[in-house]
Amino acid sequence: MTIASDFPEEQRSKRKGKYVVEENAPLLPSSQKGVEEFDEFNGASFGGAVFNISTTIVGAGIMSLPATMKVLGLVPGLIVIVFFAFLTEASIELLVRFSRAGKSVSYGAVMGDSFGNVGRIVLQLCVVVNNIGVMIVYMIIIGDVLSGTSSSGVHHSGLLEGWFGEHWLTGRFFVLLVTTLGVFAPLASFKRIDSLRYTSTLSVALAVVFVVITAGIAVVKLLNGSIPMPKLFPEIPNLTSVWNLFTAVPILVTAFICHFNVHSIENELDDSSQIKPIVRTALTLCSTVYITTSFFGYLLFGESTLHDVLANFDADLGIPYSAILNDVVRVSYAAHLMLVFPMVFHALRINLDGLLFPNAGPLSTDNCRFSAITVALISVIFFAANFIPSIWDAFQFTGATAAVCIAYIFPASMALRDPHGIATLRDKLVSVLMIVLAVLSNGVAIYSDASSLFNNIKS
């Protein structure tokens, strides 16, 4: 189910207190006790909402961005990051504007307003597919950082392997099991997204720690003259190289997606009219983090940059205290991902519940159903994370399908359909651009990825 309100729209605008339940909840609570419980929450703050959206955005995608610089070159790569930040803001603006026009308080509701029940179901399916894929990647990265990974026949040691050696206690399966039971499960048990504002703040701070240390190391090595000149533009010796450029696009699409949590965060705001400046502030913060990470990450490792750049932090960096800095970088970002997990999981659980139980009562009031869905989802994600070998594969396919629909195709389609007659000519032109870019670039990416996998199987 998607997020909605227990009260009519006119009552919502007059109340400072916020409440979060599901789309098919009754207009009035079943008891006065329910009202009192809602009134205990007086609304999320501007800062808390910014960090919640920023945490939704800055997840695992940041670790693949330096690899996109290796594909695109620094100049085109950084330009594309900025371009997708503006495109994301435009798509969210359309989403919010059409939600208000239709008095919709969830992504599913506004899709239903524009395309009927089929639109709502398709949106929920895309959120489920995308978020499961993203969280599998989170676990893969954590496993790579703590237990190690292998690339092109070379094993990159994990943090725990370096400290305690290679045995079953430091193996991927056991480490992910402990992480799931000790961190993911407790954080996923919160029913209100604003309850995660403190962990979101810490999550963003940990990402900044990673960025600062990476930039510092790169600057020191640059001053020492131990870093070669990075590739500014892509090398295109043949037609195949042109096709490969498009495989970086789904990574960037996935890196900026936060649309599935926008309504949840807006519904809990003390002043819901602040959602646009909140989104703009979060995108500015995240773009800064992305650009800095992409630039200094690729500058530091060059053509040796792995698809998951954290795996590069397992060797001597050629500066004092290299081993300690490597450990701090990997620990900080692994902890960051652990705190991002519940933000993405929140939307996944609600949308899956809407698909499976469209006529049931609010998920937040049914502890049995809430627990069953939570346990089932975490179990699926855990086992899948132990069988997908490459973060790049996971991001290419989820980014090229569900994520691009959620981020660009659905908001653009709403503007083109324009059920309330509020779309301007500029809105429609931008919407056409979104759809054309999304379909063409991701169609090429899927073809390129499939061809690469097929060639690997043949060889």
C-alpha positions as a Markdown table, in Angstrom:
| # | Residue | x | y | z |
|---|---|---|---|---|
| 1 | Met | 0.0 | 0.0 | 0.0 |
| 2 | Thr | 1.1 | 3.6 | -0.5 |
| 3 | Ile | 1.2 | 6.3 | 2.1 |
| 4 | Ala | -1.9 | 8.3 | 2.8 |
| 5 | Ser | -4.0 | 10.1 | 5.4 |
| 6 | Asp | -6.7 | 9.2 | 7.9 |
| 7 | Phe | -8.3 | 12.6 | 7.5 |
| 8 | Pro | -9.9 | 14.5 | 4.6 |
| 9 | Glu | -7.7 | 16.9 | 2.7 |
| 10 | Glu | -9.3 | 20.0 | 4.2 |
| 11 | Gln | -8.7 | 18.7 | 7.7 |
| 12 | Arg | -5.1 | 17.9 | 6.9 |
| 13 | Ser | -4.3 | 21.5 | 5.9 |
| 14 | Lys | -5.5 | 22.8 | 9.2 |
| 15 | Arg | -3.7 | 20.3 | 11.4 |
| 16 | Lys | -0.1 | 20.6 | 12.6 |
| 17 | Gly | 0.0 | 17.0 | 13.7 |
| 18 | Lys | 0.9 | 14.5 | 11.1 |
| 19 | Tyr | 0.0 | 10.8 | 10.7 |
| 20 | Val | 1.1 | 8.1 | 8.4 |
| 21 | Val | -1.1 | 5.1 | 7.4 |
| 22 | Glu | -2.0 | 3.4 | 4.2 |
| 23 | Glu | -4.0 | 4.4 | 1.2 |
| 24 | Asn | -7.2 | 2.3 | 2.0 |
| 25 | Ala | -7.5 | 3.4 | 5.6 |
| 26 | Pro | -10.9 | 4.7 | 6.7 |
| 27 | Leu | -11.5 | 8.5 | 6.7 |
| 28 | Leu | -11.9 | 8.5 | 10.4 |
| 29 | Pro | -9.9 | 6.4 | 13.0 |
| 30 | Ser | -11.9 | 3.6 | 14.6 |
| 31 | Ser | -11.4 | 5.0 | 18.1 |
| 32 | Gln | -10.6 | 8.2 | 19.9 |
| 33 | Lys | -7.5 | 6.5 | 21.1 |
| 34 | Gly | -6.2 | 6.4 | 17.5 |
| 35 | Val | -6.6 | 10.2 | 17.2 |
| 36 | Glu | -4.7 | 10.8 | 20.4 |
| 37 | Glu | -1.9 | 8.6 | 19.2 |
| 38 | Phe | -1.6 | 10.5 | 15.9 |
| 39 | Asp | -1.6 | 13.8 | 17.8 |
| 40 | Glu | 1.6 | 12.8 | 19.6 |
| 41 | Phe | 3.5 | 13.4 | 16.4 |
| 42 | Asn | 3.7 | 17.1 | 15.6 |
| 43 | Gly | 5.3 | 16.9 | 12.2 |
| 44 | Ala | 8.8 | 16.3 | 10.7 |
| 45 | Ser | 11.2 | 19.2 | 10.5 |
| 46 | Phe | 12.9 | 20.7 | 7.4 |
| 47 | Gly | 16.3 | 19.4 | 8.4 |
| 48 | Gly | 15.0 | 15.9 | 9.2 |
| 49 | Ala | 13.2 | 15.7 | 5.8 |
| 50 | Val | 16.3 | 16.9 | 3.9 |
| 51 | Phe | 18.4 | 14.2 | 5.6 |
| 52 | Asn | 15.8 | 11.5 | 5.0 |
| 53 | Ile | 15.6 | 12.3 | 1.2 |
| 54 | Ser | 19.4 | 12.7 | 1.0 |
| 55 | Thr | 19.8 | 9.2 | 2.7 |
| 56 | Thr | 17.3 | 7.8 | 0.2 |
| 57 | Ile | 19.4 | 9.2 | -2.7 |
| 58 | Val | 23.0 | 8.6 | -1.5 |
| 59 | Gly | 22.9 | 4.9 | -1.1 |
| 60 | Ala | 25.0 | 2.3 | -3.0 |
| 61 | Gly | 25.0 | 4.3 | -6.3 |
| 62 | Ile | 27.8 | 6.5 | -5.1 |
| 63 | Met | 30.2 | 3.6 | -5.1 |
| 64 | Ser | 29.7 | 3.0 | -8.8 |
| 65 | Leu | 30.0 | 6.6 | -9.9 |
| 66 | Pro | 33.9 | 6.6 | -10.1 |
| 67 | Ala | 33.5 | 3.6 | -12.5 |
| 68 | Thr | 31.2 | 5.7 | -14.7 |
| 69 | Met | 34.0 | 8.3 | -14.9 |
| 70 | Lys | 36.3 | 5.5 | -16.3 |
| 71 | Val | 33.7 | 4.8 | -19.0 |
| 72 | Leu | 32.6 | 8.4 | -19.8 |
| 73 | Gly | 35.7 | 10.4 | -18.9 |
| 74 | Leu | 35.8 | 13.1 | -16.3 |
| 75 | Val | 34.4 | 16.0 | -18.2 |
| 76 | Pro | 31.3 | 14.3 | -19.8 |
| 77 | Gly | 30.9 | 12.2 | -16.6 |
| 78 | Leu | 30.6 | 15.2 | -14.3 |
| 79 | Ile | 28.3 | 17.1 | -16.8 |
| 80 | Val | 26.0 | 14.1 | -16.9 |
| 81 | Ile | 25.8 | 13.9 | -13.1 |
| 82 | Val | 24.7 | 17.6 | -13.0 |
| 83 | Phe | 22.3 | 17.0 | -15.9 |
| 84 | Phe | 20.5 | 14.1 | -14.1 |
| 85 | Ala | 20.3 | 16.1 | -10.9 |
| 86 | Phe | 18.3 | 18.8 | -12.7 |
| 87 | Leu | 16.2 | 16.2 | -14.6 |
| 88 | Thr | 15.4 | 14.5 | -11.2 |
| 89 | Glu | 14.3 | 17.9 | -9.7 |
| 90 | Ala | 12.1 | 18.5 | -12.7 |
| 91 | Ser | 10.5 | 15.0 | -12.5 |
| 92 | Ile | 9.8 | 15.4 | -8.7 |
| 93 | Glu | 8.3 | 18.8 | -9.3 |
| 94 | Leu | 5.9 | 17.3 | -11.8 |
| 95 | Leu | 5.1 | 14.5 | -9.4 |
| 96 | Val | 4.3 | 16.9 | -6.5 |
| 97 | Arg | 2.3 | 19.3 | -8.7 |
| 98 | Phe | 0.1 | 16.6 | -10.1 |
| 99 | Ser | -0.3 | 15.0 | -6.7 |
| 100 | Arg | -1.7 | 18.3 | -5.3 |
| 101 | Ala | -4.0 | 18.8 | -8.3 |
| 102 | Gly | -5.5 | 15.4 | -7.8 |
| 103 | Lys | -5.4 | 15.7 | -4.0 |
| 104 | Ser | -3.3 | 12.5 | -4.0 |
| 105 | Val | -1.1 | 11.8 | -1.0 |
| 106 | Ser | 1.0 | 9.0 | -2.5 |
| 107 | Tyr | 2.8 | 8.1 | -5.6 |
| 108 | Gly | 0.4 | 5.2 | -6.2 |
| 109 | Ala | -2.6 | 7.5 | -5.7 |
| 110 | Val | -1.4 | 10.0 | -8.3 |
| 111 | Met | -0.6 | 7.2 | -10.8 |
| 112 | Gly | -4.1 | 5.9 | -10.1 |
| 113 | Asp | -5.5 | 9.4 | -10.7 |
| 114 | Ser | -3.8 | 9.5 | -14.1 |
| 115 | Phe | -4.0 | 5.9 | -15.3 |
| 116 | Gly | -6.5 | 4.1 | -13.1 |
| 117 | Asn | -5.9 | 1.0 | -11.0 |
| 118 | Val | -3.6 | -0.4 | -13.6 |
| 119 | Gly | -1.3 | 2.6 | -13.2 |
| 120 | Arg | -1.2 | 2.2 | -9.5 |
| 121 | Ile | -0.3 | -1.5 | -9.7 |
| 122 | Val | 2.4 | -1.0 | -12.3 |
| 123 | Leu | 4.0 | 1.7 | -10.1 |
| 124 | Gln | 3.9 | -0.6 | -7.1 |
| 125 | Leu | 5.5 | -3.4 | -9.1 |
| 126 | Cys | 8.3 | -1.1 | -10.2 |
| 127 | Val | 9.0 | 0.1 | -6.7 |
| 128 | Val | 9.1 | -3.5 | -5.4 |
| 129 | Val | 11.5 | -4.6 | -8.2 |
| 130 | Asn | 13.7 | -1.5 | -7.9 |
| 131 | Asn | 14.0 | -1.5 | -4.2 |
| 132 | Ile | 14.7 | -5.2 | -3.9 |
| 133 | Gly | 17.5 | -4.8 | -6.4 |
| 134 | Val | 18.9 | -1.8 | -4.7 |
| 135 | Met | 18.9 | -3.4 | -1.3 |
| 136 | Ile | 20.5 | -6.6 | -2.7 |
| 137 | Val | 23.3 | -4.3 | -3.9 |
| 138 | Tyr | 23.6 | -2.8 | -0.5 |
| 139 | Met | 24.3 | -6.2 | 1.0 |
| 140 | Ile | 26.7 | -7.0 | -1.8 |
| 141 | Ile | 28.7 | -3.9 | -1.0 |
| 142 | Ile | 28.7 | -4.6 | 2.7 |
| 143 | Gly | 29.9 | -8.2 | 1.9 |
| 144 | Asp | 32.6 | -6.9 | -0.4 |
| 145 | Val | 33.8 | -4.4 | 2.2 |
| 146 | Leu | 33.8 | -6.7 | 5.2 |
| 147 | Ser | 34.5 | -10.1 | 3.6 |
| 148 | Gly | 36.3 | -9.2 | 0.3 |
| 149 | Thr | 35.6 | -9.6 | -3.4 |
| 150 | Ser | 37.3 | -11.0 | -6.5 |
| 151 | Ser | 37.6 | -9.2 | -9.8 |
| 152 | Ser | 39.4 | -10.4 | -12.9 |
| 153 | Gly | 41.0 | -13.2 | -11.0 |
| 154 | Val | 42.4 | -10.9 | -8.3 |
| 155 | His | 41.1 | -11.2 | -4.7 |
| 156 | His | 40.6 | -7.9 | -2.8 |
| 157 | Ser | 40.6 | -8.7 | 0.9 |
| 158 | Gly | 37.8 | -7.6 | 3.1 |
| 159 | Leu | 38.2 | -5.7 | 6.4 |
| 160 | Leu | 37.5 | -8.7 | 8.6 |
| 161 | Glu | 39.7 | -10.9 | 6.6 |
| 162 | Gly | 42.5 | -8.5 | 7.1 |
| 163 | Trp | 42.0 | -8.4 | 10.8 |
| 164 | Phe | 41.2 | -12.0 | 11.6 |
| 165 | Gly | 42.2 | -14.0 | 8.6 |
| 166 | Glu | 40.1 | -16.1 | 6.2 |
| 167 | His | 37.7 | -18.6 | 7.9 |
| 168 | Trp | 33.9 | -19.1 | 8.2 |
| 169 | Leu | 33.5 | -16.3 | 10.8 |
| 170 | Thr | 34.7 | -13.8 | 8.3 |
| 171 | Gly | 33.0 | -15.3 | 5.3 |
| 172 | Arg | 30.3 | -13.4 | 3.3 |
| 173 | Phe | 27.4 | -15.6 | 4.4 |
| 174 | Phe | 28.0 | -15.4 | 8.1 |
| 175 | Val | 28.9 | -11.6 | 8.1 |
| 176 | Leu | 25.8 | -10.8 | 6.2 |
| 177 | Leu | 23.7 | -13.0 | 8.5 |
| 178 | Val | 25.0 | -11.1 | 11.5 |
| 179 | Thr | 24.4 | -7.7 | 9.8 |
| 180 | Thr | 20.9 | -8.7 | 8.8 |
| 181 | Leu | 19.9 | -9.9 | 12.3 |
| 182 | Gly | 21.8 | -7.3 | 14.3 |
| 183 | Val | 21.3 | -4.1 | 12.1 |
| 184 | Phe | 18.8 | -4.4 | 9.3 |
| 185 | Ala | 16.0 | -6.2 | 11.1 |
| 186 | Pro | 15.8 | -3.7 | 14.1 |
| 187 | Leu | 16.0 | -0.6 | 11.8 |
| 188 | Ala | 13.4 | -2.1 | 9.5 |
| 189 | Ser | 10.9 | -2.4 | 12.4 |
| 190 | Phe | 10.1 | 1.3 | 12.5 |
| 191 | Lys | 6.7 | 2.1 | 11.1 |
| 192 | Arg | 7.1 | 5.9 | 10.6 |
| 193 | Ile | 9.7 | 7.2 | 8.3 |
| 194 | Asp | 10.5 | 10.3 | 10.5 |
| 195 | Ser | 11.6 | 7.9 | 13.2 |
| 196 | Leu | 14.7 | 7.4 | 11.0 |
| 197 | Arg | 15.8 | 11.1 | 10.9 |
| 198 | Tyr | 18.6 | 10.6 | 13.3 |
| 199 | Thr | 20.0 | 7.5 | 11.6 |
| 200 | Ser | 19.6 | 9.4 | 8.3 |
| 201 | Thr | 21.7 | 12.3 | 9.7 |
| 202 | Leu | 24.4 | 9.9 | 10.8 |
| 203 | Ser | 24.2 | 8.1 | 7.4 |
| 204 | Val | 24.9 | 11.3 | 5.5 |
| 205 | Ala | 27.7 | 12.3 | 7.9 |
| 206 | Leu | 29.3 | 8.9 | 7.3 |
| 207 | Ala | 29.1 | 9.4 | 3.5 |
| 208 | Val | 30.8 | 12.8 | 3.9 |
| 209 | Val | 33.6 | 11.2 | 5.9 |
| 210 | Phe | 34.2 | 8.8 | 3.0 |
| 211 | Val | 34.2 | 11.7 | 0.6 |
| 212 | Val | 36.6 | 13.8 | 2.7 |
| 213 | Ile | 39.1 | 11.0 | 3.2 |
| 214 | Thr | 39.0 | 10.0 | -0.5 |
| 215 | Ala | 39.6 | 13.6 | -1.5 |
| 216 | Gly | 42.3 | 14.1 | 1.0 |
| 217 | Ile | 44.2 | 11.0 | -0.1 |
| 218 | Ala | 43.9 | 12.0 | -3.8 |
| 219 | Val | 45.1 | 15.6 | -3.1 |
| 220 | Val | 48.2 | 14.3 | -1.2 |
| 221 | Lys | 49.1 | 11.9 | -3.9 |
| 222 | Leu | 48.5 | 14.5 | -6.6 |
| 223 | Leu | 50.9 | 16.9 | -4.8 |
| 224 | Asn | 53.4 | 14.1 | -4.6 |
| 225 | Gly | 53.2 | 13.6 | -8.3 |
| 226 | Ser | 52.2 | 9.9 | -7.9 |
| 227 | Ile | 48.9 | 10.2 | -9.8 |
| 228 | Pro | 48.8 | 10.1 | -13.6 |
| 229 | Met | 46.6 | 12.5 | -15.6 |
| 230 | Pro | 43.0 | 11.1 | -15.6 |
| 231 | Lys | 41.1 | 10.5 | -18.8 |
| 232 | Leu | 39.1 | 13.6 | -19.5 |
| 233 | Phe | 37.1 | 12.3 | -22.4 |
| 234 | Pro | 36.1 | 8.7 | -23.4 |
| 235 | Glu | 38.1 | 6.7 | -25.8 |
| 236 | Ile | 36.0 | 5.6 | -28.8 |
| 237 | Pro | 38.1 | 3.5 | -31.1 |
| 238 | Asn | 35.1 | 1.6 | -32.6 |
| 239 | Leu | 31.3 | 1.3 | -32.6 |
| 240 | Thr | 31.3 | -1.0 | -29.6 |
| 241 | Ser | 32.9 | 1.7 | -27.5 |
| 242 | Val | 30.0 | 4.0 | -28.3 |
| 243 | Trp | 27.5 | 1.4 | -27.2 |
| 244 | Asn | 29.4 | 0.9 | -23.9 |
| 245 | Leu | 29.0 | 4.6 | -23.0 |
| 246 | Phe | 25.3 | 4.1 | -22.5 |
| 247 | Thr | 25.8 | 1.4 | -19.9 |
| 248 | Ala | 26.8 | 4.2 | -17.4 |
| 249 | Val | 23.4 | 5.9 | -17.7 |
| 250 | Pro | 21.4 | 3.4 | -15.6 |
| 251 | Ile | 23.9 | 3.8 | -12.8 |
| 252 | Leu | 23.2 | 7.5 | -12.8 |
| 253 | Val | 19.5 | 7.0 | -13.0 |
| 254 | Thr | 19.6 | 4.7 | -9.9 |
| 255 | Ala | 21.9 | 7.1 | -8.1 |
| 256 | Phe | 19.4 | 9.9 | -7.9 |
| 257 | Ile | 16.1 | 8.0 | -7.4 |
| 258 | Cys | 14.2 | 9.0 | -4.3 |
| 259 | His | 10.7 | 9.5 | -5.7 |
| 260 | Phe | 9.1 | 6.5 | -3.9 |
| 261 | Asn | 9.8 | 8.3 | -0.5 |
| 262 | Val | 8.8 | 11.8 | -1.4 |
| 263 | His | 5.1 | 11.5 | -0.5 |
| 264 | Ser | 5.9 | 9.6 | 2.7 |
| 265 | Ile | 8.2 | 12.4 | 3.8 |
| 266 | Glu | 5.8 | 15.2 | 2.6 |
| 267 | Asn | 2.9 | 13.7 | 4.6 |
| 268 | Glu | 4.9 | 13.8 | 7.8 |
| 269 | Leu | 6.1 | 17.4 | 7.4 |
| 270 | Asp | 5.1 | 20.1 | 9.8 |
| 271 | Asp | 4.5 | 22.3 | 6.7 |
| 272 | Ser | 4.0 | 20.2 | 3.5 |
| 273 | Ser | 4.5 | 23.3 | 1.3 |
| 274 | Gln | 8.2 | 22.9 | 2.1 |
| 275 | Ile | 8.7 | 19.8 | 0.1 |
| 276 | Lys | 10.0 | 21.5 | -3.0 |
| 277 | Pro | 12.8 | 23.4 | -1.2 |
| 278 | Ile | 13.5 | 20.3 | 0.8 |
| 279 | Val | 14.0 | 18.3 | -2.4 |
| 280 | Arg | 16.1 | 21.0 | -4.0 |
| 281 | Thr | 18.3 | 21.2 | -0.9 |
| 282 | Ala | 18.7 | 17.4 | -0.8 |
| 283 | Leu | 19.6 | 17.2 | -4.5 |
| 284 | Thr | 22.2 | 20.0 | -4.1 |
| 285 | Leu | 23.8 | 18.2 | -1.2 |
| 286 | Cys | 23.8 | 14.8 | -2.9 |
| 287 | Ser | 25.1 | 16.3 | -6.2 |
| 288 | Thr | 28.0 | 17.8 | -4.3 |
| 289 | Val | 28.8 | 14.5 | -2.7 |
| 290 | Tyr | 28.5 | 12.6 | -6.0 |
| 291 | Ile | 30.7 | 15.1 | -8.0 |
| 292 | Thr | 33.3 | 15.1 | -5.3 |
| 293 | Thr | 33.3 | 11.3 | -5.0 |
| 294 | Ser | 33.4 | 10.7 | -8.8 |
| 295 | Phe | 36.2 | 13.2 | -9.4 |
| 296 | Phe | 38.5 | 12.2 | -6.5 |
| 297 | Gly | 37.7 | 8.5 | -6.7 |
| 298 | Tyr | 38.6 | 8.3 | -10.3 |
| 299 | Leu | 41.5 | 10.6 | -9.9 |
| 300 | Leu | 42.9 | 8.4 | -7.1 |
| 301 | Phe | 42.5 | 5.0 | -8.8 |
| 302 | Gly | 42.4 | 5.9 | -12.5 |
| 303 | Glu | 41.9 | 2.9 | -14.9 |
| 304 | Ser | 42.2 | 0.5 | -11.9 |
| 305 | Thr | 38.9 | 1.8 | -10.5 |
| 306 | Leu | 36.6 | -1.2 | -9.8 |
| 307 | His | 32.8 | -1.2 | -10.3 |
| 308 | Asp | 32.6 | -1.0 | -6.5 |
| 309 | Val | 35.3 | 1.5 | -5.7 |
| 310 | Leu | 35.3 | 0.5 | -2.0 |
| 311 | Ala | 37.0 | -2.7 | -3.1 |
| 312 | Asn | 40.0 | -0.6 | -4.2 |
| 313 | Phe | 40.6 | 0.4 | -0.6 |
| 314 | Asp | 42.4 | -2.9 | 0.3 |
| 315 | Ala | 46.0 | -2.0 | -0.9 |
| 316 | Asp | 48.8 | 0.3 | 0.1 |
| 317 | Leu | 47.8 | 3.8 | -1.1 |
| 318 | Gly | 51.4 | 5.1 | -1.0 |
| 319 | Ile | 50.9 | 7.6 | 1.8 |
| 320 | Pro | 51.5 | 7.4 | 5.6 |
| 321 | Tyr | 48.8 | 5.6 | 7.7 |
| 322 | Ser | 47.5 | 4.0 | 4.5 |
| 323 | Ala | 46.1 | 0.9 | 6.3 |
| 324 | Ile | 44.3 | 2.9 | 8.9 |
| 325 | Leu | 42.7 | 5.2 | 6.3 |
| 326 | Asn | 41.6 | 2.2 | 4.2 |
| 327 | Asp | 39.9 | 0.8 | 7.2 |
| 328 | Val | 38.2 | 4.0 | 8.2 |
| 329 | Val | 36.9 | 4.5 | 4.6 |
| 330 | Arg | 35.5 | 1.1 | 4.3 |
| 331 | Val | 34.0 | 1.0 | 7.8 |
| 332 | Ser | 32.4 | 4.5 | 7.4 |
| 333 | Tyr | 30.6 | 3.6 | 4.2 |
| 334 | Ala | 29.6 | 0.1 | 5.2 |
| 335 | Ala | 27.9 | 1.7 | 8.2 |
| 336 | His | 26.3 | 4.3 | 6.0 |
| 337 | Leu | 24.7 | 1.6 | 3.9 |
| 338 | Met | 23.4 | -0.1 | 6.9 |
| 339 | Leu | 21.6 | 3.1 | 7.9 |
| 340 | Val | 20.3 | 3.7 | 4.3 |
| 341 | Phe | 18.7 | 0.2 | 4.3 |
| 342 | Pro | 15.5 | 1.1 | 6.3 |
| 343 | Met | 14.8 | 4.2 | 4.2 |
| 344 | Val | 14.5 | 2.1 | 1.0 |
| 345 | Phe | 12.9 | -0.8 | 2.8 |
| 346 | His | 10.1 | 1.4 | 4.1 |
| 347 | Ala | 8.7 | 2.1 | 0.6 |
| 348 | Leu | 9.3 | -1.5 | -0.5 |
| 349 | Arg | 7.3 | -3.0 | 2.4 |
| 350 | Ile | 4.3 | -0.6 | 1.9 |
| 351 | Asn | 4.1 | -1.1 | -1.9 |
| 352 | Leu | 4.4 | -4.9 | -1.6 |
| 353 | Asp | 1.6 | -4.9 | 1.0 |
| 354 | Gly | -0.5 | -2.9 | -1.5 |
| 355 | Leu | 0.0 | -5.5 | -4.2 |
| 356 | Leu | -0.7 | -8.5 | -2.0 |
| 357 | Phe | -3.4 | -7.1 | 0.2 |
| 358 | Pro | -5.1 | -4.2 | -1.7 |
| 359 | Asn | -8.3 | -4.3 | 0.4 |
| 360 | Ala | -6.7 | -5.0 | 3.8 |
| 361 | Gly | -6.6 | -2.5 | 6.7 |
| 362 | Pro | -3.5 | -0.3 | 7.4 |
| 363 | Leu | -0.3 | -2.2 | 7.5 |
| 364 | Ser | 0.9 | -0.2 | 10.5 |
| 365 | Thr | -2.0 | -1.4 | 12.6 |
| 366 | Asp | -1.6 | -5.1 | 11.8 |
| 367 | Asn | 1.4 | -6.3 | 13.6 |
| 368 | Cys | 1.1 | -9.9 | 12.2 |
| 369 | Arg | 1.0 | -8.8 | 8.6 |
| 370 | Phe | 3.7 | -6.1 | 9.2 |
| 371 | Ser | 6.1 | -8.7 | 10.8 |
| 372 | Ala | 5.4 | -11.4 | 8.1 |
| 373 | Ile | 6.1 | -9.1 | 5.2 |
| 374 | Thr | 9.2 | -7.7 | 6.9 |
| 375 | Val | 10.7 | -11.1 | 7.6 |
| 376 | Ala | 9.9 | -12.4 | 4.1 |
| 377 | Leu | 11.4 | -9.4 | 2.4 |
| 378 | Ile | 14.6 | -9.4 | 4.5 |
| 379 | Ser | 15.0 | -13.1 | 3.9 |
| 380 | Val | 14.7 | -12.8 | 0.1 |
| 381 | Ile | 17.2 | -9.9 | 0.0 |
| 382 | Phe | 19.7 | -11.8 | 2.2 |
| 383 | Phe | 19.7 | -14.9 | 0.1 |
| 384 | Ala | 19.8 | -13.0 | -3.2 |
| 385 | Ala | 22.8 | -11.0 | -2.0 |
| 386 | Asn | 24.8 | -14.2 | -1.6 |
| 387 | Phe | 24.3 | -15.2 | -5.3 |
| 388 | Ile | 24.6 | -12.0 | -7.4 |
| 389 | Pro | 28.4 | -11.7 | -8.0 |
| 390 | Ser | 28.6 | -8.2 | -9.5 |
| 391 | Ile | 27.3 | -4.9 | -8.3 |
| 392 | Trp | 27.6 | -3.6 | -11.8 |
| 393 | Asp | 25.2 | -6.3 | -13.2 |
| 394 | Ala | 22.6 | -5.5 | -10.5 |
| 395 | Phe | 22.7 | -1.8 | -11.1 |
| 396 | Gln | 22.6 | -2.0 | -14.9 |
| 397 | Phe | 19.5 | -4.2 | -15.0 |
| 398 | Thr | 17.5 | -2.6 | -12.2 |
| 399 | Gly | 18.5 | 0.9 | -13.4 |
| 400 | Ala | 17.6 | 0.2 | -16.9 |
| 401 | Thr | 14.1 | -1.1 | -16.1 |
| 402 | Ala | 12.1 | -0.2 | -12.9 |
| 403 | Ala | 14.2 | 2.8 | -11.7 |
| 404 | Val | 13.9 | 4.7 | -14.9 |
| 405 | Cys | 10.1 | 4.2 | -14.9 |
| 406 | Ile | 9.8 | 5.5 | -11.3 |
| 407 | Ala | 12.2 | 8.4 | -11.8 |
| 408 | Tyr | 11.3 | 9.7 | -15.2 |
| 409 | Ile | 8.8 | 7.8 | -17.4 |
| 410 | Phe | 5.9 | 7.8 | -14.9 |
| 411 | Pro | 6.1 | 11.5 | -13.9 |
| 412 | Ala | 6.5 | 12.5 | -17.6 |
| 413 | Ser | 3.6 | 10.3 | -18.6 |
| 414 | Met | 1.4 | 12.1 | -16.0 |
| 415 | Ala | 2.3 | 15.5 | -17.5 |
| 416 | Leu | 1.6 | 14.3 | -21.1 |
| 417 | Arg | -1.8 | 12.7 | -20.1 |
| 418 | Asp | -2.6 | 15.9 | -18.0 |
| 419 | Pro | -5.9 | 14.8 | -16.4 |
| 420 | His | -6.3 | 18.1 | -14.7 |
| 421 | Gly | -5.2 | 20.4 | -17.5 |
| 422 | Ile | -2.4 | 22.0 | -15.6 |
| 423 | Ala | 0.6 | 21.0 | -17.7 |
| 424 | Thr | 2.4 | 23.8 | -19.6 |
| 425 | Leu | 4.1 | 23.5 | -23.0 |
| 426 | Arg | 7.5 | 23.5 | -21.1 |
| 427 | Asp | 6.2 | 20.6 | -18.9 |
| 428 | Lys | 5.3 | 18.6 | -22.0 |
| 429 | Leu | 8.6 | 19.3 | -23.8 |
| 430 | Val | 10.6 | 18.3 | -20.7 |
| 431 | Ser | 8.4 | 15.2 | -20.3 |
| 432 | Val | 9.1 | 14.1 | -23.9 |
| 433 | Leu | 12.8 | 14.7 | -23.3 |
| 434 | Met | 12.7 | 12.5 | -20.2 |
| 435 | Ile | 10.9 | 9.7 | -22.0 |
| 436 | Val | 13.1 | 9.7 | -25.1 |
| 437 | Leu | 16.3 | 9.8 | -23.0 |
| 438 | Ala | 15.1 | 7.1 | -20.7 |
| 439 | Val | 13.9 | 4.7 | -23.4 |
| 440 | Leu | 16.8 | 5.2 | -25.8 |
| 441 | Ser | 19.7 | 5.2 | -23.4 |
| 442 | Asn | 18.4 | 2.3 | -21.3 |
| 443 | Gly | 17.4 | 0.3 | -24.4 |
| 444 | Val | 20.9 | 0.5 | -25.6 |
| 445 | Ala | 22.2 | -0.3 | -22.1 |
| 446 | Ile | 20.1 | -3.5 | -21.8 |
| 447 | Tyr | 21.3 | -4.6 | -25.3 |
| 448 | Ser | 24.9 | -3.9 | -24.4 |
| 449 | Asp | 24.6 | -5.7 | -21.0 |
| 450 | Ala | 22.9 | -8.7 | -22.6 |
| 451 | Ser | 25.5 | -8.9 | -25.3 |
| 452 | Ser | 28.4 | -8.8 | -22.7 |
| 453 | Leu | 26.8 | -11.5 | -20.6 |
| 454 | Phe | 26.2 | -13.7 | -23.7 |
| 455 | Asn | 29.8 | -13.2 | -24.9 |
| 456 | Asn | 31.1 | -14.2 | -21.4 |
| 457 | Ile | 29.0 | -17.3 | -21.4 |
| 458 | Lys | 30.3 | -18.3 | -24.9 |
| 459 | Ser | 33.9 | -17.7 | -23.9 |
